[in-house]
Amino acid sequence: MASAKDIARHVWRRVADAADTLEKRRSALVFAEKPTSRPTVFFLTPDHAIPSGGIRVIYRHVDILNQHGIRASVVHRRPGFRCRWFENDTVVTNVAAVTIRPGDLLVVPEVDVEVLGKLPQGTRHVIFNQNSHLTWKRQSESVGSFYTADTGLLAVICVSDHNREMMRMAFPASPVRRIHLGIDRSVFYPTHDTRPHRIAYMPRRSRDDAEQVLAILRERGSLEGWEVVALDGLSHEEVADELRRARIFMAFTRQEGFGLPAAEAMACGCYVIGHHGFGGREFFLAQFSTRVETGNTIAFVSAVEQAIKAEAVDSDWCAEKGRRASRFVLQRYSRDHEREEVVGVYRELLGLPRPALVAFR
């Protein structure tokens, strides 16, 4: 049975989606023929007042571009709207206040590609597809035309190898690119403190699967001496604090664009067990984590029990795996790497000189 918090979240989503749809009917982007002397990158962004990892990434990329001399702005639908569920001083505007001129660049998320059907022919734009599995969420029949036919499409930018492969399979003629997301090591980092026997997970992701796994573990008495903590309704910093106090993190993702929660748990030194959600397959490595096939409750229970038994024999077993995982993800998904790639690709798309040290693939 759904909890009151789940019901409230669902209702809020429905209300937010309805408001977003209404706002789209009321507002439209304005275009002008006179070119601009200094181009701006406009990121069209959903008006979500509740946490969304993808929107936070958009805000961060706008910050990165502005910090490196490239004008950029988050563009919300509603005047005065700004995401306030995390601290930011990002440049934010709204559709009614924006005029897009030749030379500017419009960035559209994968869930709003229908906007592209209303653009003047040749408008330079990018599709920022952070989860390829959401590509057909709102439109299934005509979505392909937005990825292949418009000569103004400069790039489809993805955030994982899986997303890139899926986009190239669906739209082989599209200019698909990939950037690496960065993990903030000032927030997500390991400690050398001895951790309690604690298992953490996020209940908003495949709650039914999580409840099955935990119910069986309790029935078998496998959790005796272990505390299970559900991470829900917490800030980024509070999540990181909880992860640094856990030995094991259970991931119940299904179809992820990347899978930041599992990566952030690894950054904090947790031994991660669970589903990679396909997007996270590139960092869910056997050296420091255990993959479980999505929906395989038996395998999930077995993997948790094996980790608990290993920890009983060697109290440093989880910590050692966690240290390896932390080193890997903090190096591969560094904020510096993300910054270089974001600046590099947008400089390239805007026709600006590209920094010599940027390696983009």
N, C-alpha and C positions, 0 to 999 in steps of 0.2 A: 504494500500500500504506500502511495506517495506521501511524503511528509508535508507539513504545512509550508515549509521553506521551498520544497520542490514545486508545490502548487503555485505559490506566490511568484516564484521565478518564471514559471511557465506563463502565468497571466501577464506578468510584466513584459515578457518577450512578445506576446501576442499584441499587447497594447503598443509597444515600441514599434513593431513591424507595421501595425496599422497606421500609426502616426507617420512613419517613414514613407509609406505608400501614399498617404494623403499629401505629404509635403512635396513628393515628387510630382504630383499632379498640379500643385500650385506654383512650383518654381521650375525654371529652366535656365540652363547656362546661356550666357550672352556672348556673342562672338563679334569681333570687329575686323575690318579688312586692313586697317592701318597696322603695319608691323611694329613690333616693340624693339627698342634698342638694347634692352636687357631682359632676356627671357626669364620667365618664372615657371617653376614646376608646381602644378596644382594637383594635390592628391584628394580626389573626391572620396569622402569618408562617411560611413553610416553614422547616424545620430544615436548611438547606444550609450545609455546612462549607466549600464552595468558592465562589469569587467569583460573585456574581450582581448585576448592576446594579440590578434591580428591588428586591431586598431592601435594598440600600444606600439606595435612595430611601425605602423605608418607615422605616428607622432615622432618616434625616434629617428626615422629616416628624414623627416622634414627638418628636425634639429641638426642632423649631421650635414645636410646640404647647406643650410644657412651658415653653419659654423665654418664651412669651407668655401664661402663666397658665391654659392649658387642659391639664388632666391627660390624659396619654396614655401608652400603654405598648405595646411590642412583646410579642406573646404567642406564644411558641414551644410546640411540643408537649411536648418533653422537659424535665423539671426540670433546671435548671443549664445548659441550652444557651444559648450566645450566639455570634453570629458574631464570629470573632476574626481574620478575614483582612483586617480594616482596624481602625484604632484607633477606639474609641468608648467613651463612658460613658453610653450610651442607657439609659433605663429599660426593663428587660426582665423579664418574668415568664413563667409557663407556664400551660397550660390548667388544670392541677389546682389552681393557686393563685388562680384568678380566679372571681369571682361577678359575673354581669352583672345589673344591676338596671334597673328602669324609669328612663329618663333617660339611661342610658349609651348609647354608640354603638359597634357592632361593625363593623369594616372588614375585608372579606374579599377576598383577591386573586382574579383571574379564574380561576386554576387550581384553586381550592378551593371553588367555589360550591356543590358538593354538600352542604357543611356547612349551607347555608341551609335545606335540606329538613328539618332537625332542630330548627330554632329554634321556640320558642313563638310562636304567632300574634301578629303585631303588633310583634315585636322590632325596634327601630330599627337599621337597618344600611345599610352602603354597600358597593358592589362597586368596588374599586380596580382597574380594568382597564388595566394598563400596556402590554398588547399584545393588541389585538383579535383577532389571528390565532391566539392561544392559547385563545380563548374556548371552542372546541369540542374541545379537546385530550383531555379525559378523558370527556366526555359529549357526544354529538351530538344525541340525540333529545329529552331533557328539559331541556336547559340554558335554553331560552327561558322556562320557567316561573319561573326564578329572577330573570329580568330584567323580568318584566311582571306577574306575578300577585300577588306578596306586597305587602300594603299597608304593611309595615314598611320597604320599600326607599325610602330617602330620596334616593339619588343613585347614578349610575354615573359615577365620576370617571375621565377619560382624560387622556393626557399629550401628545396631538398632534391636529391637525386631522383627519388620516386616521383615527385611532382613533375620534374622535367621529363622523365621517361613517359609518363602518362600523357602529358601535353604533346610530346612529339609523336606518340602513337595516334592520338586523336586528331591532331592537326599538323601533319608532316610539313606543310608549307609555311607554318608560322615561325617567326624568328624567336625561338625560345631560349631564354637565358636563365642562369641560376646564380643566386647570391647566398652567402652563408649568414645565418642569423648569429648575433653575438650574445653571449651570456655575461651578465654584469658580475664580474668576480669580486666587486666590492660588496655585493649582496649575497651571492651564492658562492660559498667557499667552504672548505672543510676545516675542522678544528682537531686538535690533538687530545681533546677532553675524552674521558671514558664515557661512553654513551650507555644509557639504560637499555634494557631489553625491550625495544620499542619498534613497532611496525607502523608505517604511515601509508596512507592512500588518500585519493581524492574521490569522494562519493558521487560527485556530479558527473563523473565519467563512467558509463556502464554500471550504474548502481546495482542492477539486478545481478550481474556477474560477481560483483564484489560481495554482495550479501550471500550468495551461494558459497563462494570460497570460504568466507569467514565462518559461515554456519557449519560447514563440514569440518573445518579445523577445530572449532569448539567442540563439536560432537566427538571428535577423536581425542580430545584432551591435548592437542598439539600446542595450544597457546598458553599452557600453564607456565606461569612465570614471565609471560610476555604481555606488554600493553599494546593495544591497537588504537591508533589515533586517526580520526577522520579530519582531513584538512579541508575546511569549507568556510567560506565567508571571511577569509583572512587577507590581509594586505600582502604584497610581494615580500616585504621584510619579515612579516610574521610567518609566512610559509617557509622562508629560508631558515628562520630560527627553529621551527619545528623539524625541518629536515636535518639540521645539524644535531638534533637530539635523537634521531632515529637510526637504527642499524639497517633496516630493510625498508624499501619502498615498493609497493605493489602498484603496477601500472595497468589500468584497465581501458586503455585507448582502443579505438576500433579503426577509424580511417582518419589519420592525421595528416596535416600538411607537413609538419615537422615533428611535433611532439615535445614541446618545451618542458612540460612538467617532469618527464622522465630524465631529460638532459639536465635540468636544474637539480634534481635529486642526486644525480651522479656528481654534479659539480660540488654538492655539499658533502660528498663522501658516503652516500648510501649505496648499499648493494641492491640493485634494482631487478625485480622479477616481474615478468608479465608480457603484455602485448606491445609490440613496437608500432602498431598502427600504420605500418608500411612506410610512412614518412620518417620514422625513427630507426628504420632498419640499418642505416649507415653508422649509427653509434651504439646500437644494442649489440655489443660484441661479447663473445663467449668468454673472453679473458676476465671480464669483470661484471657480467650480468647473465641472467637466464631468460631466454626467449620462451614464451608460451604461445602456442597457436590460439588465435582469437576464439573464445567460446569453449576452450578445452578446460573445463573446471577441474577434472581429475588431474591433469598435468600441472595445473596451477597449484593445487593443494600439495601435490608431491614435491614441487619445486620449493615451496615455502618450508615444508617439513625437512627437506634435505638441508636447506640453509640453517635451520634451527638446530639440527643434529650436528652439523659441521661446527657451528658456533659453540655447542656444548663441549666439543672436543678441544677446540682451539678458540679461545675468547677473542682473538684478533683476526679471525677468518673474514668476517664481514668488513672489518675496518681495512684490511689489506686490499680486498677487492674494491672497496670504496675509494681508496687512495689512487689506485690505478685508473678507475673510472674518472675521478676528478681531474687527474693530470691530462687525460685524453681529451675530455670535452672542453676544458678551459683553454687548452691549446688550439684545438681545431675550430672551436666556435668562440673566438675571442672578439671583443668589441673592436679592437684594432683592425682585425681582418674584415669584419663587417663594414667598418668605416671606409676602408680602402676600396672595397668592392662597390659600395653604394656610390661613393664619389666618382669612382672610375667609370661605372656604367652610365651614370647620368651626364657626366662630362662628354662621354662618347656620343650619347644620343642627342645632346645639344650642340655637338660639333665644336666643343671647347677642347683646348690642349689637355692631354691626359697625363697625370703624374707618372713618372717613369717607373715607380716601384709597385704600381698596382698590378696584381696578377688576377685576371678575371677569366673564369672558364664556364 
